[in-house]
Amino acid sequence: MKGLELCKSYYENIGAPELKRLFPEVMGRAAAGLSGQGSDCLGLDDEISRDHDFGPGFCLWLSDEDFEKYGAELQKAYDALPKSYMGFERKPTHTGAQRVGVMCTSDFYRYYIGCPRVPDTLMRWVRIQEHFLATCTSGEVFEDGLGEFSAIRNGLLPCYPEDVRLKKLAARAATMAQSGQYNYHRLMRRGDVFGARLALAEFLNAALSMLYMLNFRYEPFYKWQFAGAEGLVAMSEALPYLKDIAASSTRRDADAIARDIEAASAVAISELRLQGLTDAEGDYLEPHAYSILSKIEDPEIRGLHVMEG
């Protein structure tokens, strides 16, 4: 059983009946669900995931006013709920203990994106890293009486505002060009396999980020980036090349890596053209980065350094 399925069942059969009996008024306004850190929130948990911060539990998100009035009492009632359910018992760690329980909606979003609601300027959006947005929009909202939590969540989905998405795509294209198509070869010519490996890491990070954004998705925390990319459509033909690079030996597979870099870059350029995001020519990604940049309407965002974002 997946963690999200377990937690939803626990809420519906154990948590909701008891807490609604004890706190009918505030529970009528609360949002309940599972979202935040953890592979279970992404649907990527497996048996290995069960050794920590896995098991029955859920989040209750309250408005500022309700959290101040009822938060402590509601948390006590939450803590008194059965610890075991369907043969599972939650195993919290020190850093993961606050992943479930009673929370303030504004604090939840502030923790991940630095503001209590949907960012009100494009520049604020630019500064938020993808994996934080992936984290705070992960999982599922089981119910939301007041609608406040879901309104913010929906305002953050499915991806960045278009000008910001374009800015970040331009930055990823520039990074792929610099790290993979240019610096990797120069480092290998110098015999610096260690610097070359770091260049490959930069290329992979940028390419995977581009893949997600071309699918209008936020890229998750690094260890789930490859797993989460399975099933995405846009730029998916690049995945085998990116996997080959990730699994390669810098010393033994230098020529194959170079071919994979160019193949993945070609797929990226093809998808950028398909989405009407570049008018540039050629196989080198840097001109395409500037072409993407030129399509940004907001002058402040368009004026940022090409690699910013």
Backbone bond lengths (Angstrom), bond angles and torsions (degrees), N, CA, C in turn:
res aa  C-N    CA-C-N  psi(-1)  N-CA   C-N-CA  omega(-1)  CA-C   N-CA-C  phi
1 M - - - 1.456 - - 1.531 110.01 -
2 K 1.308 116.19 134.48 1.451 121.45 176.66 1.532 110.47 -73.11
3 G 1.321 115.02 150.77 1.454 119.93 -176.52 1.510 113.60 -61.37
4 L 1.332 117.83 -39.91 1.457 120.75 -179.21 1.520 111.10 -64.27
5 E 1.311 116.60 -40.78 1.467 121.55 177.33 1.524 110.63 -63.46
6 L 1.332 116.42 -42.90 1.463 121.35 178.13 1.520 110.88 -61.36
7 C 1.315 117.04 -46.17 1.462 121.20 -177.09 1.528 111.86 -67.48
8 K 1.312 117.02 -37.25 1.464 119.69 177.97 1.521 110.56 -65.74
9 S 1.320 116.82 -42.71 1.461 120.55 177.74 1.527 110.97 -63.68
10 Y 1.323 116.14 -41.13 1.469 121.10 178.70 1.524 110.55 -61.98
11 Y 1.316 116.30 -42.01 1.464 119.50 178.54 1.524 110.96 -65.05
12 E 1.313 116.90 -49.05 1.461 120.45 -174.64 1.525 112.46 -66.94
13 N 1.327 117.50 -35.42 1.464 120.54 -173.92 1.524 114.67 -99.32
14 I 1.316 117.47 -23.60 1.464 121.09 -177.06 1.524 111.56 -118.51
15 G 1.324 116.51 -58.15 1.458 120.73 -172.70 1.510 114.32 -67.91
16 A 1.317 117.21 -53.53 1.460 120.59 -174.82 1.526 112.95 -61.01
17 P 1.340 119.91 -48.55 1.467 118.80 -179.40 1.532 113.13 -58.21
18 E 1.329 117.20 -43.18 1.464 120.04 -177.16 1.525 111.94 -72.39
19 L 1.296 117.27 -45.38 1.466 119.55 -177.18 1.523 111.81 -71.66
20 K 1.322 117.73 -32.94 1.465 119.99 176.11 1.526 111.21 -70.57
21 R 1.324 116.80 -29.08 1.468 120.38 175.27 1.526 110.58 -69.23
22 L 1.324 116.42 -41.71 1.465 120.84 -176.86 1.529 112.78 -81.07
23 F 1.324 116.64 -34.32 1.469 121.06 -175.14 1.533 110.27 -133.58
24 P 1.324 117.62 63.69 1.464 119.29 -173.45 1.528 113.61 -60.93
25 E 1.323 117.02 -37.92 1.462 119.49 -175.64 1.526 111.75 -70.10
26 V 1.334 116.30 -52.65 1.463 118.97 -176.33 1.530 111.49 -70.28
27 M 1.331 117.52 -33.75 1.462 119.34 178.20 1.523 111.67 -67.08
28 G 1.330 116.30 -24.05 1.455 119.91 175.68 1.517 113.09 -69.51
29 R 1.333 115.56 -18.41 1.466 120.32 178.84 1.527 112.76 -105.81
30 A 1.316 117.39 -15.56 1.466 121.34 -174.36 1.528 111.64 -73.12
31 A 1.316 114.30 156.54 1.466 121.18 168.63 1.518 107.64 -104.72
32 A 1.309 116.76 139.48 1.464 121.56 179.44 1.515 108.92 -127.92
33 G 1.323 115.74 145.49 1.458 120.01 178.84 1.508 111.43 171.60
34 L 1.298 115.60 -161.68 1.459 121.96 174.66 1.520 107.23 -138.29
35 S 1.318 116.04 117.55 1.456 121.53 -179.73 1.517 108.17 -155.27
36 G 1.325 115.81 151.70 1.454 119.80 179.10 1.511 111.60 127.04
37 Q 1.324 115.59 -145.75 1.460 121.01 -177.24 1.530 110.97 -78.11
38 G 1.307 115.45 152.38 1.459 119.96 176.19 1.506 112.33 118.61
39 S 1.321 115.25 141.85 1.462 120.40 179.67 1.517 112.17 -64.58
40 D 1.348 116.77 -26.97 1.462 119.15 179.64 1.523 111.33 -65.24
41 C 1.327 117.50 -31.33 1.461 120.79 177.90 1.526 111.95 -69.87
42 L 1.318 116.67 -21.73 1.463 121.70 179.37 1.523 112.48 -97.89
43 G 1.330 116.74 -4.99 1.457 120.36 -175.85 1.511 113.11 72.97
44 L 1.338 116.68 20.41 1.465 121.46 -176.86 1.521 112.50 -111.21
45 D 1.313 117.49 12.10 1.465 120.92 -179.50 1.526 111.01 -75.39
46 D 1.332 114.39 151.47 1.456 121.79 176.93 1.527 108.10 -141.78
47 E 1.311 117.26 -167.08 1.468 119.77 -177.50 1.521 111.94 -63.10
48 I 1.317 117.32 -33.83 1.462 120.10 178.49 1.526 110.59 -64.20
49 S 1.330 116.68 -31.60 1.465 121.19 -177.99 1.523 112.82 -66.12
50 R 1.318 116.97 -17.47 1.464 120.36 -170.87 1.521 114.43 -80.22
51 D 1.341 117.19 2.53 1.464 118.48 -178.26 1.523 112.95 -82.71
52 H 1.345 117.94 -10.50 1.465 119.48 178.38 1.524 110.31 -158.55
53 D 1.327 115.45 144.25 1.468 123.54 175.43 1.526 112.61 50.29
54 F 1.320 115.69 38.26 1.461 121.28 178.42 1.521 107.72 -127.25
55 G 1.314 115.89 144.25 1.453 119.51 176.69 1.514 111.21 137.70
56 P 1.328 117.10 -177.49 1.464 120.90 -177.09 1.521 111.72 -63.53
57 G 1.292 115.77 133.38 1.457 121.89 179.31 1.514 109.19 170.99
58 F 1.304 116.48 166.82 1.461 120.71 179.05 1.521 109.02 -160.32
59 C 1.314 115.30 167.17 1.464 121.95 177.26 1.527 109.09 -102.51
60 L 1.311 115.55 140.98 1.461 122.19 170.03 1.518 107.38 -119.34
61 W 1.308 116.84 117.59 1.461 121.18 -178.24 1.525 109.49 -105.78
62 L 1.333 115.69 126.09 1.457 122.10 -177.55 1.524 110.62 -116.42
63 S 1.326 115.53 155.69 1.462 120.36 172.32 1.525 109.25 -66.17
64 D 1.321 117.28 164.64 1.465 121.03 179.04 1.523 110.96 -54.50
65 E 1.324 116.21 -46.35 1.468 120.99 -177.13 1.524 111.26 -65.48
66 D 1.318 116.90 -46.18 1.468 119.76 -179.20 1.526 111.44 -67.80
67 F 1.323 116.99 -35.41 1.462 118.97 179.11 1.522 110.62 -65.36
68 E 1.313 116.49 -40.63 1.467 119.86 179.43 1.526 111.22 -65.10
69 K 1.328 116.90 -38.85 1.470 120.91 -176.49 1.523 112.82 -81.64
70 Y 1.324 116.73 -41.75 1.464 120.12 -168.96 1.532 114.50 -118.86
71 G 1.317 117.76 -7.67 1.457 120.54 -171.54 1.512 114.26 -54.98
72 A 1.328 117.32 -48.39 1.469 121.04 -176.38 1.524 111.27 -66.00
73 E 1.334 116.86 -44.71 1.471 120.34 -179.89 1.525 111.16 -65.62
74 L 1.308 115.55 -41.51 1.463 119.65 -179.28 1.527 110.51 -66.21
75 Q 1.325 117.22 -36.13 1.459 120.35 177.59 1.523 110.95 -65.77
76 K 1.321 117.55 -39.16 1.469 120.72 176.59 1.521 110.62 -61.14
77 A 1.325 116.13 -42.59 1.464 119.96 178.68 1.526 110.57 -66.66
78 Y 1.323 116.48 -38.25 1.469 120.36 176.74 1.523 110.08 -62.14
79 D 1.324 116.89 -44.62 1.468 121.23 -178.81 1.523 112.27 -64.22
80 A 1.331 116.78 -23.59 1.464 121.05 -179.16 1.530 112.83 -84.93
81 L 1.320 117.61 -7.26 1.464 120.28 178.00 1.524 110.04 -66.29
82 P 1.333 117.76 155.45 1.472 120.56 179.55 1.526 111.95 -54.48
83 K 1.314 115.60 136.69 1.466 120.58 -178.42 1.531 112.02 -81.17
84 S 1.320 116.84 -25.01 1.468 121.57 -178.30 1.521 110.08 -108.62
85 Y 1.329 115.63 145.83 1.458 120.85 178.99 1.521 108.36 -158.37
86 M 1.322 115.60 127.87 1.467 122.75 177.91 1.533 112.15 54.05
87 G 1.310 115.82 34.56 1.456 120.81 177.56 1.511 114.78 84.72
88 F 1.339 117.75 4.38 1.462 121.89 179.86 1.522 110.21 -115.17
89 E 1.313 115.51 144.09 1.462 121.84 173.42 1.519 108.10 -130.99
90 R 1.320 115.46 133.79 1.463 119.03 -176.22 1.525 110.94 -65.44
91 K 1.349 115.83 139.07 1.465 122.25 179.62 1.529 108.89 -118.47
92 P 1.325 116.72 81.12 1.471 118.80 -176.83 1.519 112.92 -74.83
93 T 1.320 115.79 144.75 1.456 121.64 171.66 1.524 108.43 -102.09
94 H 1.322 115.97 171.90 1.465 119.84 179.91 1.524 111.03 -60.03
95 T 1.321 116.23 -42.20 1.463 119.58 -177.60 1.524 113.01 -81.98
96 G 1.331 117.54 -17.01 1.458 119.89 -176.71 1.509 114.61 -108.09
97 A 1.331 116.82 5.58 1.462 120.20 -174.79 1.522 112.60 -64.44
98 Q 1.338 117.22 -27.74 1.462 120.52 -176.27 1.528 113.07 -94.71
99 R 1.317 116.80 15.16 1.466 118.84 -178.87 1.524 112.20 -73.75
100 V 1.312 116.95 -23.87 1.462 121.61 178.77 1.519 108.69 -128.19
101 G 1.330 115.57 166.64 1.456 120.37 -179.28 1.516 111.09 113.88
102 V 1.325 115.55 -163.27 1.462 122.20 -175.14 1.530 109.71 -87.58
103 M 1.306 115.97 130.21 1.464 121.63 -176.60 1.520 110.15 -138.22
104 C 1.307 114.91 158.27 1.461 122.01 172.47 1.530 107.85 -90.60
105 T 1.313 116.65 128.80 1.464 120.70 -177.98 1.525 112.05 -53.09
106 S 1.319 116.52 -47.81 1.467 119.38 -177.29 1.522 111.51 -64.83
107 D 1.332 117.44 -36.67 1.467 120.52 178.53 1.523 111.51 -67.52
108 F 1.330 116.28 -37.64 1.467 120.65 179.57 1.520 110.30 -59.10
109 Y 1.318 117.02 -50.25 1.462 119.54 -178.42 1.527 111.71 -71.70
110 R 1.318 116.89 -37.14 1.462 119.54 178.88 1.527 111.00 -61.34
111 Y 1.315 117.02 -36.82 1.464 122.11 -178.62 1.528 111.54 -61.32
112 Y 1.335 115.97 -37.72 1.465 119.92 -175.30 1.526 113.91 -94.23
113 I 1.324 117.36 -39.16 1.470 118.23 -172.99 1.523 113.31 -117.54
114 G 1.339 117.38 1.79 1.455 119.89 174.28 1.507 115.62 82.33
115 C 1.324 118.06 2.94 1.461 121.07 175.98 1.528 108.50 -147.79
116 P 1.337 117.67 153.07 1.462 120.83 -171.86 1.520 114.98 -80.52
117 R 1.309 116.30 -1.40 1.471 119.91 -177.82 1.530 108.59 -151.51
118 V 1.308 116.64 -171.59 1.466 120.70 178.71 1.530 109.05 -59.94
119 P 1.328 118.75 130.26 1.467 120.99 -179.85 1.525 111.36 -52.95
120 D 1.335 115.66 139.55 1.462 119.79 -174.02 1.524 113.92 -98.27
121 T 1.333 117.90 -0.06 1.467 120.53 174.55 1.527 109.20 -137.26
122 L 1.311 116.08 153.48 1.465 120.01 177.99 1.522 111.40 -65.07
123 M 1.335 117.18 -33.12 1.457 119.32 179.59 1.523 110.81 -65.16
124 R 1.319 118.18 -35.43 1.471 120.33 175.21 1.521 110.39 -64.49
125 W 1.313 115.91 -40.49 1.461 119.80 177.38 1.529 110.82 -60.20
126 V 1.320 117.11 -43.60 1.468 121.01 -177.98 1.518 111.11 -57.69
127 R 1.332 116.70 -36.98 1.462 121.04 -173.66 1.528 113.47 -77.43
128 I 1.315 118.50 -11.17 1.466 120.80 -177.28 1.526 109.91 -87.86
129 Q 1.323 116.44 124.68 1.458 120.99 179.29 1.530 110.52 -70.90
130 E 1.314 114.41 147.39 1.465 120.28 -175.57 1.521 113.25 -58.11
131 H 1.331 116.56 -43.40 1.464 117.60 -172.61 1.523 111.84 -67.22
132 F 1.335 118.26 -25.31 1.460 119.83 175.64 1.530 110.55 -70.64
133 L 1.319 116.80 -39.10 1.462 120.12 176.23 1.521 111.02 -68.56
134 A 1.331 116.65 -37.37 1.466 119.84 175.49 1.518 110.54 -62.17
135 T 1.324 116.62 -38.19 1.463 121.06 -177.29 1.521 111.79 -68.65
136 C 1.325 117.56 -47.78 1.469 119.20 -174.18 1.525 113.05 -80.39
137 T 1.339 117.68 -5.24 1.469 120.49 173.99 1.526 111.50 -114.27
138 S 1.323 116.73 12.83 1.465 121.09 -179.10 1.524 110.52 -79.54
139 G 1.321 115.54 176.42 1.456 120.95 172.38 1.516 114.04 70.92
140 E 1.321 114.48 -142.65 1.469 120.51 -174.38 1.523 109.88 -151.21
141 V 1.314 115.36 142.39 1.465 121.46 170.79 1.522 106.92 -95.05
142 F 1.328 116.50 118.49 1.469 120.58 -176.62 1.527 111.12 -76.40
143 E 1.315 116.60 -42.38 1.461 121.66 174.17 1.519 108.80 -159.94
144 D 1.326 115.64 156.83 1.464 120.39 -176.51 1.518 108.64 -151.54
145 G 1.330 115.86 93.90 1.453 120.54 -175.85 1.516 113.64 -63.92
146 L 1.322 116.57 -46.47 1.462 120.96 -178.05 1.524 111.62 -78.21
147 G 1.314 116.47 -32.66 1.460 121.08 179.56 1.516 114.49 86.74
148 E 1.334 117.58 -3.15 1.466 121.28 -176.76 1.527 111.76 -65.91
149 F 1.327 116.52 -48.17 1.464 120.29 -178.06 1.525 110.73 -61.38
150 S 1.325 116.52 -45.94 1.467 120.76 -177.89 1.519 112.17 -67.51
151 A 1.334 117.41 -33.00 1.463 120.26 179.29 1.525 110.54 -63.55
152 I 1.332 116.83 -41.84 1.468 120.17 177.71 1.524 109.64 -67.44
153 R 1.316 115.85 -46.25 1.472 120.98 179.92 1.529 110.75 -56.20
154 N 1.329 116.26 -47.59 1.463 120.00 -178.91 1.526 111.64 -66.43
155 G 1.336 116.18 -29.36 1.457 120.11 177.61 1.514 113.31 -71.23
156 L 1.330 116.78 -19.65 1.464 121.78 178.24 1.524 112.34 -91.90
157 L 1.314 117.24 -12.33 1.461 122.72 -175.77 1.525 111.10 -105.21
158 P 1.354 117.24 155.94 1.467 126.89 1.73 1.519 114.05 -86.82
159 C 1.352 116.22 -17.34 1.460 119.62 -175.89 1.525 108.28 -156.62
160 Y 1.314 116.23 -174.31 1.459 121.98 178.48 1.535 111.38 -59.76
161 P 1.349 117.69 154.97 1.470 119.33 167.57 1.532 109.57 -53.46
162 E 1.313 117.10 150.57 1.465 120.16 -168.11 1.527 113.62 -57.78
163 D 1.319 118.60 -43.01 1.468 118.93 179.09 1.528 111.80 -61.14
164 V 1.317 116.59 -36.17 1.467 120.59 179.39 1.525 110.20 -73.10
165 R 1.319 116.48 -40.51 1.471 119.54 176.43 1.525 109.87 -59.54
166 L 1.316 116.90 -43.89 1.462 120.37 178.74 1.526 111.06 -62.88
167 K 1.332 116.62 -40.66 1.466 119.48 -179.94 1.520 110.56 -62.39
168 K 1.303 116.32 -43.46 1.461 120.16 -179.14 1.530 111.24 -70.79
169 L 1.312 117.42 -35.80 1.468 119.59 175.28 1.530 110.82 -64.06
170 A 1.319 116.83 -39.84 1.465 119.95 176.75 1.523 110.63 -62.15
171 A 1.320 116.06 -42.77 1.467 120.21 178.97 1.520 111.36 -63.60
172 R 1.336 117.00 -39.89 1.466 119.58 179.55 1.530 110.77 -67.19
173 A 1.320 116.87 -40.39 1.465 119.82 178.16 1.527 110.54 -62.59
174 A 1.325 116.68 -42.09 1.463 120.41 179.31 1.525 111.19 -65.01
175 T 1.321 116.38 -40.18 1.465 120.42 179.63 1.520 111.23 -67.35
176 M 1.326 116.98 -41.82 1.462 120.17 177.74 1.525 110.81 -60.72
177 A 1.333 116.20 -42.04 1.462 119.93 179.19 1.522 110.75 -63.85
178 Q 1.329 115.84 -48.46 1.461 120.00 -176.14 1.522 112.49 -66.15
179 S 1.323 116.50 -48.49 1.470 120.14 -172.71 1.518 112.83 -79.03
180 G 1.347 116.93 -45.59 1.458 120.51 -174.11 1.512 114.78 -92.02
181 Q 1.324 115.96 -51.28 1.467 118.98 -174.83 1.531 112.75 -78.66
182 Y 1.317 117.76 -18.72 1.469 120.34 -176.50 1.528 112.36 -117.76
183 N 1.318 117.83 -65.82 1.469 120.09 -170.62 1.523 114.21 -70.15
184 Y 1.334 117.51 -31.56 1.470 118.60 178.51 1.527 110.44 -56.57
185 H 1.321 116.91 -47.23 1.471 121.00 -178.21 1.526 111.10 -64.82
186 R 1.310 117.33 -41.07 1.467 120.92 -179.03 1.527 111.01 -65.53
187 L 1.317 115.61 -40.57 1.465 119.53 178.88 1.524 111.30 -66.18
188 M 1.326 116.80 -39.60 1.464 119.60 178.90 1.528 111.08 -67.48
189 R 1.319 117.25 -35.74 1.471 120.12 176.75 1.525 110.97 -63.41
190 R 1.328 115.46 -30.61 1.469 119.66 177.55 1.526 112.15 -82.29
191 G 1.321 117.28 -8.86 1.457 120.92 -176.29 1.514 113.32 78.86
192 D 1.330 117.07 16.08 1.467 121.56 -179.03 1.532 109.08 -92.58
193 V 1.333 115.93 81.93 1.465 119.97 -177.05 1.525 111.13 -69.60
194 F 1.316 117.34 -24.21 1.465 120.11 -178.99 1.530 110.45 -74.33
195 G 1.321 115.88 -45.55 1.458 119.20 174.02 1.516 111.65 -62.99
196 A 1.341 115.90 -36.53 1.465 120.18 178.76 1.521 111.16 -63.48
197 R 1.334 116.88 -38.42 1.464 120.24 178.91 1.526 110.75 -65.30
198 L 1.333 116.74 -38.00 1.463 119.76 176.42 1.525 110.90 -66.78
199 A 1.325 116.95 -37.54 1.464 120.39 176.44 1.525 110.68 -62.41
200 L 1.328 116.46 -40.26 1.467 120.32 177.65 1.519 111.35 -64.16
201 A 1.329 116.53 -38.41 1.466 119.86 178.11 1.524 110.51 -62.55
202 E 1.332 116.62 -41.96 1.465 120.48 177.06 1.525 110.56 -62.11
203 F 1.320 116.11 -42.80 1.465 120.54 179.80 1.522 110.70 -62.30
204 L 1.324 116.59 -46.74 1.462 120.67 -179.24 1.519 111.31 -62.31
205 N 1.324 117.18 -45.46 1.463 120.35 -179.96 1.524 111.03 -60.11
206 A 1.328 116.49 -44.40 1.461 120.34 -179.26 1.526 111.47 -67.61
207 A 1.328 116.55 -41.45 1.470 120.35 -178.46 1.524 111.45 -65.59
208 L 1.326 116.64 -43.12 1.462 119.61 179.03 1.521 111.04 -66.02
209 S 1.311 117.01 -40.44 1.457 120.54 176.73 1.523 110.77 -60.87
210 M 1.329 116.69 -43.95 1.459 120.49 177.34 1.522 110.60 -60.54
211 L 1.322 117.18 -42.73 1.462 121.25 -179.92 1.526 110.67 -57.31
212 Y 1.319 116.41 -47.62 1.470 119.37 179.61 1.523 111.20 -62.13
213 M 1.329 117.02 -47.18 1.466 118.97 -176.09 1.517 112.61 -68.70
214 L 1.324 117.88 -29.23 1.462 119.54 174.37 1.523 111.33 -69.33
215 N 1.323 116.46 -18.24 1.466 122.19 173.50 1.527 111.87 -98.18
216 F 1.343 117.17 10.29 1.462 122.73 -178.68 1.525 111.18 55.57
217 R 1.324 114.34 47.27 1.459 121.82 178.89 1.522 109.71 -131.97
218 Y 1.336 115.55 154.17 1.457 120.35 172.95 1.526 109.68 -88.11
219 E 1.309 115.30 137.12 1.459 120.84 178.12 1.527 109.83 -74.80
220 P 1.334 118.81 131.06 1.466 120.80 -179.27 1.526 112.44 -78.94
221 F 1.327 114.81 -179.04 1.462 123.24 175.89 1.526 109.23 -50.63
222 Y 1.342 116.49 146.56 1.469 121.00 -166.18 1.524 114.68 -52.73
223 K 1.315 118.84 -37.11 1.469 117.63 -174.09 1.526 112.64 -73.34
224 W 1.336 117.09 -11.01 1.466 120.40 178.94 1.523 112.45 -108.25
225 Q 1.322 118.11 5.93 1.463 119.51 -174.22 1.527 112.94 -65.98
226 F 1.307 117.74 -44.15 1.467 119.36 177.93 1.526 111.01 -69.17
227 A 1.327 116.81 -46.24 1.467 120.19 -178.52 1.524 111.18 -61.93
228 G 1.327 116.70 -41.62 1.456 120.43 -179.02 1.511 113.61 -70.83
229 A 1.329 116.95 -20.24 1.466 120.42 -178.95 1.524 112.55 -77.55
230 E 1.323 117.37 -17.78 1.465 120.16 178.73 1.531 109.56 -61.72
231 G 1.294 116.42 129.29 1.459 120.53 179.29 1.515 113.94 96.40
232 L 1.336 118.10 -14.70 1.460 119.70 174.23 1.529 109.05 -73.27
233 V 1.307 116.48 149.39 1.468 120.41 -171.15 1.525 112.24 -98.32
234 A 1.324 116.66 -56.51 1.463 120.28 -175.73 1.527 111.12 -61.83
235 M 1.305 117.13 130.88 1.472 124.77 178.19 1.529 112.23 65.53
236 S 1.320 117.63 13.52 1.469 120.35 -176.73 1.527 112.36 -64.71
237 E 1.339 117.58 -24.67 1.464 120.15 179.62 1.529 111.99 -66.81
238 A 1.326 116.84 -13.67 1.468 119.89 177.55 1.522 112.25 -81.69
239 L 1.322 117.45 -18.99 1.467 120.35 -174.44 1.528 113.84 -56.42
240 P 1.337 120.06 -46.37 1.474 118.52 179.00 1.527 112.98 -58.45
241 Y 1.321 116.94 -37.28 1.472 119.82 178.96 1.527 110.80 -68.45
242 L 1.333 116.13 -40.38 1.463 119.93 179.50 1.523 110.94 -66.72
243 K 1.318 116.41 -37.60 1.469 119.94 177.25 1.525 110.81 -66.13
244 D 1.313 116.14 -40.15 1.472 119.48 177.92 1.527 110.79 -60.90
245 I 1.322 116.20 -42.95 1.468 120.04 178.78 1.520 110.36 -62.68
246 A 1.334 116.32 -44.91 1.464 120.69 -177.54 1.525 111.76 -62.93
247 A 1.326 116.97 -33.20 1.469 120.95 -176.50 1.525 112.94 -94.15
248 S 1.314 117.29 2.94 1.462 120.70 -172.00 1.526 112.79 -83.91
249 S 1.312 114.45 165.68 1.465 122.81 170.20 1.521 108.10 -102.60
250 T 1.319 117.05 123.21 1.467 120.29 -177.03 1.516 111.68 -58.91
251 R 1.328 117.04 -37.50 1.468 120.48 -178.38 1.530 111.89 -74.78
252 R 1.328 116.81 -46.03 1.466 120.03 -171.76 1.524 113.36 -82.60
253 D 1.331 116.71 -31.00 1.460 120.29 -168.20 1.525 113.18 -112.51
254 A 1.314 118.16 28.49 1.465 121.52 -172.44 1.526 112.78 -56.23
255 D 1.322 117.63 -46.64 1.465 120.54 -177.68 1.527 111.43 -67.65
256 A 1.325 116.27 -41.25 1.466 120.21 178.80 1.525 110.57 -64.50
257 I 1.320 116.58 -38.83 1.464 120.44 178.02 1.528 110.31 -61.44
258 A 1.322 116.40 -44.56 1.467 120.50 179.42 1.525 110.91 -59.09
259 R 1.326 116.83 -41.37 1.470 120.23 178.52 1.525 110.72 -66.51
260 D 1.327 116.60 -40.17 1.463 120.18 179.99 1.526 111.35 -65.77
261 I 1.326 117.06 -38.07 1.467 120.76 177.13 1.526 110.13 -59.05
262 E 1.315 116.25 -47.96 1.466 120.14 -178.43 1.523 111.39 -67.91
263 A 1.328 116.86 -37.16 1.469 119.88 179.41 1.521 110.90 -66.25
264 A 1.327 117.07 -44.78 1.465 120.84 178.91 1.525 110.52 -64.87
265 S 1.321 116.90 -39.19 1.466 121.00 179.02 1.524 110.73 -65.16
266 A 1.317 116.80 -38.36 1.465 120.67 178.69 1.522 111.12 -64.23
267 V 1.329 116.52 -40.34 1.467 120.23 176.92 1.526 110.02 -63.25
268 A 1.327 116.61 -42.77 1.464 120.82 179.50 1.527 110.87 -60.66
269 I 1.319 116.97 -46.14 1.465 121.06 -179.99 1.524 110.56 -62.71
270 S 1.314 116.81 -41.58 1.466 121.17 178.92 1.524 111.10 -60.07
271 E 1.325 116.95 -43.01 1.463 120.61 -179.61 1.527 111.06 -70.46
272 L 1.316 117.23 -38.73 1.468 120.29 176.35 1.524 110.48 -60.26
273 R 1.318 116.78 -40.84 1.468 120.48 177.36 1.525 110.76 -66.54
274 L 1.323 115.77 -41.95 1.463 120.59 -179.27 1.523 111.07 -60.09
275 Q 1.327 116.74 -36.62 1.465 120.89 179.67 1.529 112.41 -87.00
276 G 1.330 117.00 4.65 1.455 120.98 177.70 1.513 114.15 69.90
277 L 1.328 116.73 29.42 1.462 120.86 -174.36 1.519 113.45 -99.61
278 T 1.322 118.64 -10.74 1.462 120.86 178.73 1.523 110.88 -140.47
279 D 1.323 114.98 140.80 1.461 121.91 174.15 1.524 110.73 -113.49
280 A 1.338 116.18 3.83 1.466 120.52 -176.35 1.523 110.82 -74.06
281 E 1.320 114.79 161.40 1.459 121.75 177.79 1.528 109.51 -108.53
282 G 1.328 115.56 163.43 1.452 120.74 172.06 1.514 114.57 95.14
283 D 1.337 114.18 171.43 1.459 122.24 -175.23 1.524 113.50 -96.48
284 Y 1.335 117.05 -7.97 1.460 120.28 -179.15 1.524 108.64 -89.01
285 L 1.314 116.99 131.87 1.462 121.46 -169.58 1.531 114.54 -74.55
286 E 1.314 118.75 -20.74 1.468 119.19 -175.37 1.532 113.47 -59.52
287 P 1.343 120.22 -47.77 1.469 118.91 177.47 1.530 112.49 -59.82
288 H 1.306 116.85 -32.22 1.463 120.19 177.94 1.525 110.68 -68.41
289 A 1.332 116.73 -33.88 1.466 120.31 176.75 1.525 110.23 -59.92
290 Y 1.319 117.23 -44.69 1.466 120.70 -179.33 1.526 111.57 -71.54
291 S 1.310 116.72 -30.33 1.462 119.72 175.92 1.524 110.77 -66.56
292 I 1.328 116.40 -42.79 1.469 120.50 175.50 1.521 109.57 -60.26
293 L 1.321 116.18 -45.11 1.463 121.90 -178.41 1.530 111.12 -57.41
294 S 1.312 116.60 -37.89 1.469 120.69 -176.82 1.522 112.61 -67.64
295 K 1.312 117.68 -16.88 1.459 121.55 -177.43 1.532 112.49 -89.51
296 I 1.319 117.18 -3.48 1.465 121.42 178.81 1.524 109.26 -75.77
297 E 1.321 117.53 130.21 1.461 121.56 -176.95 1.524 112.35 -81.82
298 D 1.322 117.74 -41.34 1.464 120.82 -176.25 1.534 110.15 -69.70
299 P 1.330 118.76 120.93 1.471 120.17 -175.14 1.525 113.69 -65.40
300 E 1.331 117.63 -32.79 1.461 119.89 -179.89 1.524 110.77 -67.32
301 I 1.323 116.55 -42.40 1.464 120.76 179.42 1.525 110.17 -70.72
302 R 1.320 116.23 -41.97 1.470 120.51 179.22 1.527 111.32 -63.51
303 G 1.336 117.25 -28.26 1.454 121.58 -177.58 1.513 115.04 -82.08
304 L 1.326 118.01 -4.87 1.462 120.43 177.60 1.529 110.48 -69.31
305 H 1.318 115.87 156.06 1.474 120.80 175.17 1.524 109.14 -54.08
306 V 1.311 116.59 141.95 1.463 120.74 -174.56 1.525 112.06 -56.25
307 M 1.334 118.44 -30.88 1.463 120.76 -177.66 1.525 112.95 -92.84
308 E 1.328 117.32 0.85 1.461 120.82 178.19 1.520 109.56 -74.67
309 G 1.328 116.07 139.36 1.455 120.44 178.23 1.501 111.80 110.79
